[in-house]
């Protein structure tokens, strides 16, 4: 495990840990388990199957990068990706976390003043500083990892027949 310096480095290390835990869940999945309808009651299309959850996590990870890079004076073009299999999910989660690490390379030791002075207007309403946006990205992965764990453990999320 990498142990980076600074507050941003610590958050990056924890983001990687969260992604490793999520990846470990995916590595043991069959294609059927990955695609199976798990929550037929949710109105959120991103939360119906493990596949849709993983696509959402990767897409959101790139959105967070797109919010954070301008604060550091960097540009960003969100990549296109396709996730249809557990292996593709693992691959794209790894690419997203590598892009995040590259974003912060040479910025690990930013002062608290610089980190807190950044103002990032999210499309869902709140204004975040750099630390808060990074923390949001980490917790987002944790929440969806927990969701997938529940999909795999709780009988109410057993695979449903296709409609």
N, C-alpha and C positions, 0 to 999 in steps of 0.2 A: 504494500500500500504506500502510495506517495504521501509524504507529509510536507506540504508546502508551507511557506512562511506567510505570516500576515492573516488578517481577518478574511480577506477574499480567498486566500489559499486554504484556510480551514474550511470555508464553505464549499470550495471546489472538492476537497477531499471527502466531505460528507455527501455531496451530490454524487460523486463516483460510487461511494458506498451504497447509496440508495439505488442507483442504477444496477450495481452488481447484484443486489438482492432481487430486483425485478427480473434481471436477465436469468438468474438461477431458476426462477419459476418457469420461464419460457423454455429453457433448454430441455426440460423433461417432458414437454407437452407433445402429444400427437397432433396431427393436422386436424383431426375431428374435434379434439378438445379445444383447439385454438379457435375454430370456426363456430362451435356450438352456441346456439342461442342460450344465454344464461339468465337474462333478466328481461322477461317479456312484459313487465309492468312499467318500466321506466319510459319516460317520454324523451330521454336523452339518447339519441342515436349513437353517441360515442360510448355508451355504457351498456350495450346489449350483449356483446361477445368479448372474449379476451382479445381477439383481433382488433375490434373497434377501439377498445381501451388503449391498446398499444399504439395504434395509429394516432390517437388523440394525444398520448404522452409525447410522442416524437414531434408531432406538429406543434404542440404547445412549447416544447423545449426550444424549437427554432424561433417561435414567436418571442420567447423570453430573451434569446440571444439578440434578436432584432431590436428589442427595447434597450438592452444593455450596451451594445457595441457603440452606438452614437455618443453615449456618455464618455466613452474612452477615445473618441475621435476616430472611430472605425466605421466603415460602411458594411453593409450586409445584404446579400441577395439570398433569400430563403431557398434552399434546394428543393427540387421535386423529389419525391420518393414514393415507393410503392411497397406495401406490406401485405402479403397474402399468406405467408407461412411463419411459423415460429422462428425459423432461421433468419428470415428477412427482418423480423422484429428485432432480434438480437443484433443483427448487422446495423440497422438504422439507429437503434439506441446507442450503439458504440460510436457511430459517426456523429450523432448529435452531441454526445458528451465530449468527444474529441474537439468538436467545433467550439464548445463552451470553454474548454481548457485553453484552446488557442486564442480565444477572445481575451482571456485574462493574462496570457503570457506577458511578462514584463510589467504587469500591473498589480502583482500580488501584494505589494507593500504600500498601496495607496493609503494616505492618512485618513483617519476617521472623518476629518473635516471635509475632505474631497468626496468621500463615499456618501456622507450625509447631505452634502450640498446638492448632489445630483437630484434632479426632479424628472421623474418618468411618469407621464400620463398614460395610464392603462386604458385600453378600449372598453373595459368593463367598469370604469369609474374612478377607483382610487388613484391618488398620486403616490408613487413609491420613491424612496431613495434607492441607490444601487444595492445596498445591503438588503433592504426589504424585498426588492424584486428577486434577488438571488435566493433569499430564504423562501419566497413564494414558490420558486421553481423547484426547490428541494422538497418542500412539503407536498407539492403537487404529485411528484413521483411517489412519495410515501403513501399518500391517500389512495392512489390507483394501484399500487402494489398490494395494499390491504384489500382493496376491492377484488383484485384477482385471487388473492388467498381465500377470500370468502366464497368467490365463485367455485373454487376447487374443493372447499371443505363443507359448506353448508348445503344440506339437502334441498333447500328451497331454490338453490341455484343450479341444481342438476340440469344437464342438457335437456332442452325442450325440443319436441318435434318441430320441424320446419313447417311454416304455414303454407 
